[in-house]
Amino acid sequence: MGTADHTGLVALVSQNTLFRAGLASLLAEMELGEVVQAATLTDLHNCGRIFDEDARLIVLVEASGQNADPVDLVSRARSLFQTGRLVIMTDAIDIETMSRCFAAGLDAYLLEDISQQSLADCLHLVRLGEKVFPSRLASVIVDYSRQLVEPQICMERIRAYKLSNREAEVLKCLVNGDSNKLIARKLDITESTVKVHLKSILKKTAADNRTQAAIWALKRSGEGEGNPSVSVGVRGGAVSAAGFGTLR
């Protein structure tokens, strides 16, 4: 796995004795330097080792087994080991918790089901000063973003403009920025059928392209509510229609 790093130190914190022993054994094979173990951050701090002198210290905390909030763990670890790299291992991804942990001084947020090689690679990156988080976070962010930014489309008002139910569904997908392929998958129809519906939508809305059709839908959805401007509903914020450049 690379050249042995005899100057480094990895401090493993876990209240689960079997988990700690097993992970310590794996860490010893990763050539990151000496591995020390403790059940809690307090035990680690009081073990008699002067950690501030170890500039290449990594403090790896198994958060799911600790009787404390991960953010509190990070804050306490940062106060006790100011020069060390802090890594949390947990059993689930929580975007808000993870964000707060990084804000509190975390260097890596890892999942407990990570492979041995991936863990080794992550810890080497952490030692180099990189911030690391789970690769599966990408799909979580996509789902989370769709929840945060959801165009508010009134389907009844859209249908009033002589659009069929299927055309209204396709138009709503356009507002979400979906591609023809994604629309076909969502509605369980073929891409060629999607194109037929799009042609009809553009004709009925007098739009020249997908972007204009999406903005048309937003405007018509807001009619009768005293707000003639194009708007997009966002939980906790607002997004202007300028973002629809990606709909072309």
C-alpha positions in Angstrom: 0.0 0.0 0.0 3.0 2.3 -0.3 6.0 3.3 1.8 5.6 2.9 5.5 5.1 6.1 7.5 7.0 5.5 10.7 6.6 9.2 11.8 2.8 9.2 11.7 0.3 8.3 14.4 -3.3 7.2 14.2 -5.4 7.5 17.3 -8.5 5.3 17.1 -11.5 6.1 19.4 -14.3 3.6 19.8 -16.4 2.3 22.7 -17.0 -1.0 20.8 -14.1 -3.2 21.9 -14.4 -5.7 19.0 -14.8 -3.0 16.4 -11.8 -1.1 17.8 -9.6 -4.1 17.8 -10.6 -5.1 14.3 -10.1 -1.7 12.9 -6.8 -1.2 14.7 -5.6 -4.4 13.1 -6.5 -3.1 9.7 -5.0 0.3 10.3 -1.7 -1.3 11.3 -1.6 -2.8 7.8 -2.1 0.6 6.1 1.4 2.0 6.8 0.2 5.2 8.3 2.4 4.9 11.4 1.8 3.8 15.0 -1.8 3.0 16.0 -3.1 3.8 19.5 -6.5 3.0 20.9 -8.9 4.5 23.4 -12.6 4.1 24.2 -13.3 7.8 24.5 -11.7 11.1 23.6 -11.1 11.8 27.2 -9.3 8.4 27.7 -7.2 9.2 24.7 -6.3 12.7 26.0 -5.4 11.3 29.4 -3.3 8.4 28.2 -0.1 10.2 28.9 0.9 10.8 25.3 1.7 14.3 24.3 -0.2 14.4 21.0 0.5 18.1 20.2 4.1 17.1 19.3 2.7 14.7 16.6 2.2 16.9 13.6 1.0 13.9 11.5 -1.6 12.8 14.0 -4.9 11.4 12.7 -7.7 11.1 15.3 -10.3 8.5 14.0 -13.5 8.5 15.9 -16.3 5.9 15.5 -19.2 8.2 16.1 -22.1 5.8 16.0 -20.9 4.1 19.1 -20.3 7.2 21.1 -22.9 8.7 23.5 -22.6 12.1 22.0 -23.7 14.1 18.9 -21.1 13.9 16.1 -20.8 17.6 15.9 -20.1 17.7 19.7 -17.5 15.0 19.2 -15.7 17.0 16.5 -15.8 20.2 18.6 -14.3 18.4 21.6 -11.7 16.5 19.5 -10.6 19.8 17.9 -10.2 21.4 21.3 -8.2 18.5 22.6 -6.1 17.8 19.5 -5.6 21.1 17.8 -2.9 20.1 15.3 -4.4 16.7 14.4 -6.5 15.6 11.4 -10.0 14.6 12.6 -11.9 11.8 11.0 -15.5 10.6 11.8 -16.8 7.1 10.9 -20.5 6.7 11.1 -23.2 4.4 9.8 -25.3 6.9 7.8 -25.1 10.0 5.7 -26.8 13.1 7.1 -26.0 16.2 5.1 -26.9 18.7 7.8 -24.8 16.9 10.5 -21.9 16.4 8.1 -21.9 20.1 7.1 -21.9 21.1 10.8 -19.1 18.7 11.5 -16.9 20.2 8.7 -17.7 23.6 10.0 -16.5 22.5 13.5 -13.1 21.4 12.1 -13.6 17.9 10.7 -11.3 16.7 8.0 -13.1 13.5 6.8 -16.6 12.0 7.2 -16.5 8.3 6.3 -19.0 5.5 6.4 -18.4 2.3 8.4 -18.9 0.0 5.4 -16.0 1.6 3.6 -13.5 -0.9 2.1 -10.0 -1.3 3.6 -8.3 0.1 0.5 -10.7 3.0 0.3 -10.1 3.8 4.0 -6.4 3.7 3.5 -6.6 6.0 0.5 -8.9 8.4 2.4 -6.6 8.6 5.4 -3.5 9.2 3.2 -5.5 12.1 1.6 -6.5 13.5 5.0 -2.9 13.5 6.1 -2.1 15.5 2.9 -4.6 18.1 4.0 -7.6 17.1 1.8 -11.2 17.1 3.0 -12.9 13.7 2.4 -16.5 12.6 2.3 -18.4 9.5 1.0 -18.6 9.1 -2.7 -22.3 8.1 -2.5 -23.0 11.6 -1.2 -23.3 12.7 -4.9 -26.6 10.8 -5.3 -27.8 12.0 -1.9 -27.1 15.6 -3.0 -29.2 15.2 -6.1 -32.2 13.9 -4.2 -31.7 16.6 -1.5 -31.5 19.3 -4.2 -34.7 18.2 -5.8 -36.4 18.5 -2.4 -35.0 21.9 -1.8 -35.8 23.4 -5.2 -39.2 22.2 -6.5 -40.9 24.3 -9.1 -44.5 25.0 -8.0 -46.7 24.0 -11.0 -50.5 24.1 -10.9 -51.4 21.2 -13.1 -55.1 22.3 -13.3 -54.2 25.7 -14.7 -51.8 24.1 -17.2 -54.5 21.7 -18.4 -56.9 24.7 -18.9 -54.8 25.7 -21.9 -55.9 22.6 -23.8 -52.9 20.5 -22.9 -53.6 16.8 -22.4 -52.8 15.2 -19.1 -49.6 13.6 -20.6 -48.5 16.9 -22.1 -49.0 18.6 -18.7 -46.8 15.9 -17.1 -44.1 16.3 -19.8 -44.2 20.1 -19.3 -43.7 19.7 -15.6 -40.7 17.6 -16.3 -39.4 20.4 -18.5 -39.6 22.8 -15.6 -37.6 20.4 -13.5 -34.9 20.4 -16.1 -35.3 16.8 -17.1 -33.8 15.5 -20.4 -35.9 13.6 -22.9 -34.3 10.4 -21.7 -35.2 11.1 -18.1 -38.7 12.2 -19.0 -39.2 8.9 -20.9 -38.0 6.9 -17.9 -40.2 8.9 -15.4 -43.4 8.6 -17.5 -42.6 5.1 -18.8 -42.8 6.1 -22.4 -40.4 6.1 -25.3 -38.1 9.0 -26.1 -39.8 9.3 -29.5 -43.1 9.7 -27.8 -41.6 12.4 -25.6 -40.5 14.3 -28.7 -44.1 14.1 -30.1 -45.5 15.6 -26.9 -42.8 18.3 -26.9 -43.7 19.3 -30.4 -47.4 19.6 -29.4 -46.5 21.5 -26.2 -44.4 24.1 -28.2 -47.2 24.6 -30.6 -49.9 25.0 -27.9 -47.7 27.3 -25.8 -46.4 29.3 -28.8 -42.9 28.6 -27.4 -39.8 28.4 -29.6 -37.9 26.1 -27.3 -37.9 24.1 -24.0 -36.9 27.0 -21.9 -39.7 29.2 -23.1 -42.2 26.4 -22.6 -41.0 26.0 -19.0 -41.2 29.7 -18.3 -44.7 29.7 -19.9 -45.8 27.0 -17.4 -44.4 28.9 -14.4 -46.2 32.1 -15.5 -49.5 30.4 -16.1 -49.3 28.6 -12.8 -48.9 31.9 -11.0 -51.9 33.6 -12.7 -54.7 34.5 -10.4 -52.5 34.7 -7.4 -51.5 38.4 -7.7 -48.0 37.4 -8.8 -47.6 37.7 -12.6 -43.8 37.3 -12.5 -42.0 34.0 -13.1 -41.3 32.3 -9.7 -39.9 29.1 -8.4 -40.8 27.9 -4.9 -37.9 27.0 -2.7 -37.9 25.8 0.8 -35.8 28.1 2.8 -34.8 30.4 -0.1 -35.5 31.6 -3.6 -34.3 30.8 -7.1 -34.9 33.1 -10.1 -36.0 31.9 -13.5 -32.5 32.7 -14.9 -31.5 29.2 -13.8 -33.5 27.7 -16.6 -30.7 28.2 -19.0 -29.9 24.5 -18.5 -33.3 23.5 -20.0 -32.3 24.2 -23.6 
